[in-house]
């Protein structure tokens, strides 16, 4: 496979990010869907099937043990939420690796992508927590500051995985790369979010007509895995696009850092 040749763009273009993102997915459909299934779809499906089984066997709970019942269910739900959060970080990091390898004309492998993601798990988690905390505080301050901070640090994880700058170095790198392109990034993520919500509503309505249940759980898990995959790859492609806009960095140079 030959390397993808990309000329230095004058500005960040949403259309090019979409084209490159879906091109990466098209060339590596099995790998991307497999990673999304392992880190997102299957865990989501397992939890939903467990929840359905619990609901199917529930009989009126005596008032004396209702708090215990609620506590046990909530504990499992919180535990799943934490595990799901960790897995989503692994998915994003593994797809960053896959995206860069593909754009460099190489064939990314499942094992290599997972190994890289695991090796960066702790700093990825630290970035996610710091970004979440900062953006969360910003959202409480009239929303707009939260959006600005989220966009400012939106490519911190690709910068971490790609350039190995550490937690704060990667956040600073993301700040520098996104400067001047944040409106375009806002448009990109807004389009993706609207598309995700629209698809979820449409499929949710369709599955409800068939009674939901197991079919609804499968559909929801599939949609969750696919949307997580697209968002992660679009973020990685955005990082590449931003580096080319700012520095004219070739994909080959990106790959040399990552080798």
ZAMARGU-4260 file (C-alpha; in steps of 0.2 Angstrom, whole numbers, plus 5000, padded with zeros to 4 digits):
<rodrens>
0) 5000/5000/5000 | 5007/5017/4996 | 5007/5032/5007 | 4993/5044/5006 | 4999/5061/4999
5) 4991/5076/5006 | 4996/5094/5001 | 4997/5107/5015 | 4979/5115/5017 | 4977/5133/5020
10) 4964/5131/5033 | 4955/5117/5042 | 4941/5110/5031 | 4926/5100/5038 | 4923/5092/5022
15) 4941/5085/5020 | 4940/5078/5038 | 4924/5069/5034 | 4931/5062/5018 | 4947/5056/5026
20) 4938/5049/5041 | 4926/5039/5030 | 4940/5034/5019 | 4950/5027/5034 | 4934/5017/5039
25) 4931/5011/5022 | 4949/5004/5020 | 4949/4996/5038 | 4931/4992/5040 | 4934/4976/5049
30) 4947/4983/5061 | 4938/4998/5065 | 4921/4989/5068 | 4931/4976/5078 | 4939/4988/5090
35) 4922/4997/5092 | 4913/4981/5096 | 4926/4975/5108 | 4928/4992/5117 | 4910/4999/5116
40) 4897/4988/5107 | 4899/4971/5117 | 4901/4979/5134 | 4885/4989/5131 | 4875/4974/5125
45) 4881/4964/5140 | 4875/4977/5152 | 4858/4980/5143 | 4855/4961/5142 | 4858/4960/5161
50) 4847/4975/5164 | 4833/4966/5154 | 4835/4950/5163 | 4833/4959/5179 | 4817/4968/5174
55) 4810/4951/5167 | 4812/4943/5184 | 4807/4957/5195 | 4792/4954/5206 | 4785/4967/5218
60) 4799/4970/5230 | 4794/4971/5249 | 4797/4989/5256 | 4809/4982/5268 | 4821/4976/5255
65) 4818/4989/5242 | 4833/5000/5247 | 4844/4985/5246 | 4837/4980/5228 | 4840/4998/5222
70) 4857/4999/5229 | 4863/4983/5221 | 4856/4988/5204 | 4864/5006/5206 | 4881/4998/5211
75) 4881/4987/5195 | 4876/5002/5184 | 4890/5013/5192 | 4903/4999/5190 | 4898/4997/5172
80) 4899/5016/5169 | 4917/5016/5175 | 4922/5001/5165 | 4913/5009/5150 | 4923/5025/5152
85) 4939/5016/5153 | 4935/5006/5137 | 4930/5022/5128 | 4947/5029/5131 | 4955/5013/5125
90) 4945/5014/5109 | 4950/5032/5105 | 4968/5028/5108 | 4968/5012/5097 | 4959/5021/5083
95) 4971/5035/5083 | 4985/5022/5080 | 4974/5014/5066 | 4971/5031/5058 | 4989/5037/5057
100) 4995/5020/5051 | 4982/5020/5037 | 4985/5038/5032 | 5004/5033/5031 | 4999/5019/5018
105) 5002/5005/5031 | 4990/4991/5036 | 4986/4994/5055 | 4983/4978/5065 | 4972/4974/5079
110) 4985/4969/5091 | 4996/4983/5088 | 4982/4996/5090 | 4976/4988/5107 | 4994/4987/5113
115) 4997/5006/5110 | 4981/5010/5118 | 4984/5000/5134 | 5002/5008/5135 | 4994/5025/5135
120) 4979/5021/5146 | 4985/5031/5162 | 4989/5047/5154 | 4974/5046/5143 | 4963/5044/5158
125) 4972/5059/5166 | 4969/5070/5151 | 4951/5064/5150 | 4948/5068/5169 | 4956/5085/5167
130) 4947/5090/5152 | 4931/5084/5159 | 4934/5094/5175 | 4939/5110/5166 | 4925/5109/5153
135) 4912/5105/5166 | 4917/5120/5177 | 4916/5130/5161 | 4899/5124/5157 | 4893/5129/5174
140) 4899/5147/5169 | 4886/5151/5156 | 4890/5135/5144 | 4901/5145/5132 | 4917/5144/5142
145) 4914/5125/5143 | 4913/5123/5124 | 4928/5134/5122 | 4939/5123/5134 | 4932/5107/5126
150) 4937/5113/5109 | 4954/5119/5115 | 4958/5102/5122 | 4949/5092/5109 | 4965/5084/5101
155) 4974/5081/5117 | 4973/5062/5116 | 4979/5061/5098 | 4993/5073/5103 | 4998/5062/5118
160) 4997/5045/5108 | 5006/5052/5093 | 5019/5064/5100 | 5021/5057/5118 | 5021/5074/5126
165) 5014/5069/5143 | 4998/5075/5150 | 5000/5093/5152 | 5011/5094/5136 | 4998/5086/5126
170) 4984/5098/5132 | 4996/5113/5128 | 4999/5105/5111 | 4981/5104/5108 | 4978/5122/5113
175) 4991/5127/5100 | 4985/5116/5086 | 4967/5121/5088 | 4970/5140/5089 | 4962/5148/5074
180) 4952/5133/5069 | 4940/5131/5084 | 4925/5137/5075 | 4928/5124/5061 | 4930/5111/5075
185) 4914/5117/5083 | 4905/5115/5066 | 4912/5097/5064 | 4908/5091/5081 | 4891/5099/5080
190) 4887/5090/5064 | 4892/5074/5071 | 4882/5076/5087 | 4867/5080/5077 | 4869/5065/5066
195) 4871/5054/5081 | 4856/5060/5090 | 4845/5059/5074 | 4851/5041/5071 | 4848/5036/5089
200) 4830/5044/5089 | 4826/5036/5072 | 4832/5019/5077 | 4824/5020/5095 | 4807/5024/5087
205) 4809/5010/5075 | 4814/4997/5088 | 4800/5003/5100 | 4788/4998/5087 | 4794/4980/5088
210) 4793/4980/5107 | 4811/4985/5111 | 4818/4971/5122 | 4833/4961/5115 | 4831/4969/5097
215) 4832/4986/5105 | 4847/4982/5115 | 4857/4975/5100 | 4852/4990/5090 | 4857/5002/5103
220) 4874/4993/5106 | 4877/4994/5087 | 4873/5012/5086 | 4884/5016/5101 | 4899/5007/5094
225) 4898/5014/5077 | 4895/5032/5083 | 4910/5030/5095 | 4921/5024/5081 | 4916/5038/5070
230) 4919/5051/5083 | 4936/5044/5088 | 4942/5043/5070 | 4936/5060/5066 | 4946/5067/5081
235) 4961/5058/5075 | 4959/5065/5057 | 4956/5082/5064 | 4973/5081/5073 | 4982/5077/5057
240) 4973/5090/5048 | 4977/5103/5061 | 4996/5098/5060 | 4996/5100/5041 | 4987/5117/5042
245) 4999/5124/5056 | 5015/5116/5051 | 5013/5107/5034 | 5018/5091/5043 | 5017/5076/5031
250) 5009/5060/5036 | 5026/5051/5034 | 5033/5063/5048 | 5019/5059/5059 | 5022/5040/5057
255) 5040/5042/5061 | 5036/5050/5078 | 5025/5035/5081 | 5036/5021/5075
</rodrens>
